Amino acid sequence: MKENYKTQEKIYDAEVLESSTFDKNIITKILINAGRTIAKPALEVLEMALDPYTPAQVRVSLMAALAYLIMPFDLFPDFMPLVGFSDDFVALTAVLSIWSKYMTPSIRARAENKLNKLFPFY
């Protein structure tokens, strides 16, 4: 029985990286960059919703579309072939349409300031 075990044993080769050739902060840099990339549009939408010059009906539409996107229950569940993501696509299109019409440089600047406070080491 031992002979059978030895014939099934597999040997793997592995290359070990020297610590001098591996930047230990690379993972941190990647995560910070990803976090900034995800947080930036969210902060811009938040700032747009809080901006006193954004019309009330735009704020409601924006928040309703975003709420629909994060809801676990959809008009068409995401697991349904072909139509599963179609309702999400419509909601996302609405958000992007509103975003493009009402985004201002001051809103972008306020979002960027908040982003820099959240990610000060980038």
C-alpha positions as YAML, in Angstrom:
chain: A
units: angstrom
residues:
- id: 1
  name: MET
  ca: [0.00, 0.00, 0.00]
- id: 2
  name: LYS
  ca: [2.89, 2.38, 0.67]
- id: 3
  name: GLU
  ca: [4.22, 1.83, -2.85]
- id: 4
  name: ASN
  ca: [0.88, 2.91, -4.35]
- id: 5
  name: TYR
  ca: [0.92, 6.05, -2.24]
- id: 6
  name: LYS
  ca: [4.43, 6.94, -3.42]
- id: 7
  name: THR
  ca: [3.52, 6.60, -7.08]
- id: 8
  name: GLN
  ca: [0.60, 9.03, -6.69]
- id: 9
  name: GLU
  ca: [2.69, 11.62, -4.88]
- id: 10
  name: LYS
  ca: [3.21, 14.77, -6.89]
- id: 11
  name: ILE
  ca: [6.11, 17.12, -6.58]
- id: 12
  name: TYR
  ca: [5.62, 20.79, -7.37]
- id: 13
  name: ASP
  ca: [8.30, 23.28, -8.20]
- id: 14
  name: ALA
  ca: [7.94, 26.80, -6.90]
- id: 15
  name: GLU
  ca: [9.96, 29.88, -7.44]
- id: 16
  name: VAL
  ca: [10.53, 32.02, -4.38]
- id: 17
  name: LEU
  ca: [10.80, 35.74, -4.89]
- id: 18
  name: GLU
  ca: [13.44, 37.56, -2.96]
- id: 19
  name: SER
  ca: [12.04, 40.24, -0.70]
- id: 20
  name: SER
  ca: [14.41, 42.76, -2.29]
- id: 21
  name: THR
  ca: [12.76, 42.30, -5.70]
- id: 22
  name: PHE
  ca: [9.16, 42.52, -4.45]
- id: 23
  name: ASP
  ca: [7.59, 45.88, -3.59]
- id: 24
  name: LYS
  ca: [5.66, 45.19, -0.39]
- id: 25
  name: ASN
  ca: [3.44, 48.24, -0.93]
- id: 26
  name: ILE
  ca: [2.20, 47.20, -4.38]
- id: 27
  name: ILE
  ca: [-0.93, 45.54, -2.96]
- id: 28
  name: THR
  ca: [-1.71, 48.62, -0.89]
- id: 29
  name: LYS
  ca: [-1.24, 50.87, -3.91]
- id: 30
  name: ILE
  ca: [-3.56, 48.71, -6.02]
- id: 31
  name: LEU
  ca: [-6.25, 48.68, -3.32]
- id: 32
  name: ILE
  ca: [-6.03, 52.44, -2.79]
- id: 33
  name: ASN
  ca: [-6.30, 53.06, -6.53]
- id: 34
  name: ALA
  ca: [-9.29, 50.71, -6.79]
- id: 35
  name: GLY
  ca: [-10.93, 52.36, -3.80]
- id: 36
  name: ARG
  ca: [-10.50, 55.82, -5.31]
- id: 37
  name: THR
  ca: [-11.85, 54.62, -8.65]
- id: 38
  name: ILE
  ca: [-14.98, 53.21, -7.04]
- id: 39
  name: ALA
  ca: [-15.50, 56.03, -4.55]
- id: 40
  name: LYS
  ca: [-15.13, 58.93, -6.99]
- id: 41
  name: PRO
  ca: [-18.42, 58.53, -8.94]
- id: 42
  name: ALA
  ca: [-20.27, 57.70, -5.72]
- id: 43
  name: LEU
  ca: [-19.04, 60.91, -4.11]
- id: 44
  name: GLU
  ca: [-19.88, 62.92, -7.22]
- id: 45
  name: VAL
  ca: [-23.45, 61.62, -7.17]
- id: 46
  name: LEU
  ca: [-23.69, 62.34, -3.45]
- id: 47
  name: GLU
  ca: [-22.43, 65.88, -3.96]
- id: 48
  name: MET
  ca: [-24.87, 66.35, -6.85]
- id: 49
  name: ALA
  ca: [-27.75, 65.22, -4.63]
- id: 50
  name: LEU
  ca: [-26.64, 67.58, -1.85]
- id: 51
  name: ASP
  ca: [-26.01, 70.54, -4.14]
- id: 52
  name: PRO
  ca: [-28.64, 73.25, -3.53]
- id: 53
  name: TYR
  ca: [-28.70, 74.11, -7.25]
- id: 54
  name: THR
  ca: [-29.68, 70.60, -8.30]
- id: 55
  name: PRO
  ca: [-33.45, 70.62, -8.92]
- id: 56
  name: ALA
  ca: [-35.52, 68.61, -6.44]
- id: 57
  name: GLN
  ca: [-37.02, 66.33, -9.11]
- id: 58
  name: VAL
  ca: [-33.50, 65.53, -10.34]
- id: 59
  name: ARG
  ca: [-32.41, 64.61, -6.82]
- id: 60
  name: VAL
  ca: [-35.40, 62.31, -6.40]
- id: 61
  name: SER
  ca: [-34.83, 60.68, -9.80]
- id: 62
  name: LEU
  ca: [-31.15, 60.23, -9.11]
- id: 63
  name: MET
  ca: [-31.68, 58.66, -5.70]
- id: 64
  name: ALA
  ca: [-34.51, 56.43, -6.99]
- id: 65
  name: ALA
  ca: [-32.39, 55.12, -9.85]
- id: 66
  name: LEU
  ca: [-29.41, 54.48, -7.59]
- id: 67
  name: ALA
  ca: [-31.60, 52.80, -4.98]
- id: 68
  name: TYR
  ca: [-33.04, 50.54, -7.67]
- id: 69
  name: LEU
  ca: [-29.53, 49.54, -8.76]
- id: 70
  name: ILE
  ca: [-28.52, 48.40, -5.28]
- id: 71
  name: MET
  ca: [-31.82, 46.72, -4.38]
- id: 72
  name: PRO
  ca: [-31.60, 42.93, -4.25]
- id: 73
  name: PHE
  ca: [-35.06, 42.63, -5.84]
- id: 74
  name: ASP
  ca: [-35.56, 43.81, -9.41]
- id: 75
  name: LEU
  ca: [-38.40, 43.97, -11.86]
- id: 76
  name: PHE
  ca: [-36.55, 41.25, -13.75]
- id: 77
  name: PRO
  ca: [-34.23, 39.19, -11.48]
- id: 78
  name: ASP
  ca: [-30.61, 39.27, -12.64]
- id: 79
  name: PHE
  ca: [-30.45, 35.49, -13.06]
- id: 80
  name: MET
  ca: [-33.00, 35.57, -15.91]
- id: 81
  name: PRO
  ca: [-31.28, 35.15, -19.28]
- id: 82
  name: LEU
  ca: [-31.32, 38.16, -21.63]
- id: 83
  name: VAL
  ca: [-33.72, 40.32, -19.60]
- id: 84
  name: GLY
  ca: [-32.07, 39.98, -16.18]
- id: 85
  name: PHE
  ca: [-29.85, 43.01, -16.48]
- id: 86
  name: SER
  ca: [-32.04, 45.02, -18.87]
- id: 87
  name: ASP
  ca: [-33.88, 46.82, -16.07]
- id: 88
  name: ASP
  ca: [-30.57, 47.62, -14.35]
- id: 89
  name: PHE
  ca: [-29.29, 48.96, -17.65]
- id: 90
  name: VAL
  ca: [-32.26, 51.32, -17.90]
- id: 91
  name: ALA
  ca: [-31.68, 52.59, -14.34]
- id: 92
  name: LEU
  ca: [-27.96, 53.06, -15.02]
- id: 93
  name: THR
  ca: [-28.74, 54.92, -18.24]
- id: 94
  name: ALA
  ca: [-31.03, 57.25, -16.29]
- id: 95
  name: VAL
  ca: [-28.29, 57.94, -13.73]
- id: 96
  name: LEU
  ca: [-25.73, 58.65, -16.45]
- id: 97
  name: SER
  ca: [-28.15, 60.94, -18.28]
- id: 98
  name: ILE
  ca: [-28.85, 62.95, -15.14]
- id: 99
  name: TRP
  ca: [-25.17, 62.96, -14.27]
- id: 100
  name: SER
  ca: [-24.12, 64.38, -17.62]
- id: 101
  name: LYS
  ca: [-26.74, 67.17, -17.53]
- id: 102
  name: TYR
  ca: [-26.25, 68.41, -13.97]
- id: 103
  name: MET
  ca: [-22.58, 67.73, -13.15]
- id: 104
  name: THR
  ca: [-20.70, 70.98, -12.53]
- id: 105
  name: PRO
  ca: [-17.04, 71.75, -11.88]
- id: 106
  name: SER
  ca: [-17.87, 72.80, -8.31]
- id: 107
  name: ILE
  ca: [-19.58, 69.45, -7.62]
- id: 108
  name: ARG
  ca: [-16.55, 67.63, -9.04]
- id: 109
  name: ALA
  ca: [-14.21, 69.74, -6.88]
- id: 110
  name: ARG
  ca: [-16.16, 69.04, -3.68]
- id: 111
  name: ALA
  ca: [-16.19, 65.32, -4.48]
- id: 112
  name: GLU
  ca: [-12.44, 65.41, -5.18]
- id: 113
  name: ASN
  ca: [-11.81, 67.12, -1.81]
- id: 114
  name: LYS
  ca: [-13.78, 64.41, -0.01]
- id: 115
  name: LEU
  ca: [-11.95, 61.75, -2.00]
- id: 116
  name: ASN
  ca: [-8.60, 63.21, -0.91]
- id: 117
  name: LYS
  ca: [-9.73, 63.12, 2.72]
- id: 118
  name: LEU
  ca: [-10.78, 59.47, 2.39]
- id: 119
  name: PHE
  ca: [-7.58, 58.50, 0.58]
- id: 120
  name: PRO
  ca: [-4.92, 60.89, 1.91]
- id: 121
  name: PHE
  ca: [-1.95, 58.69, 1.06]
- id: 122
  name: TYR
  ca: [-2.51, 58.48, -2.68]
...
